[in-house]
Amino acid sequence: TDDGASNEGSIYIFTPNGNGGYTETKLTASDGAAGDYFGYASDINESGVIVSGALFDDDLGANSGSLYVYTPDGMG
């Protein structure tokens, strides 16, 4: 999604709340910028660890890309 900056990106995690609905958590890159495309490719494993890429992040040069890893609370 667009987080106010053109194509910065975000991903949403939907977790069952036990009552037939879901809670929603929005993740963004801590250093996100316009044109990064955070969330272009994402995956989650059975332990809840989420990996998401920002295809065009410029931290190491033009469009070098970045990878972000999110671990559930308590996993360290």
Buried (B, 14 or more C-beta within 10 A) or exposed (E): EEBEEEBBBBBEBEEEEEEEEEEEEEBBBEEBBBBBBBBBEBEBEEEEEBEBBBBBBBEEEEEEBBEBEBEEEEEE
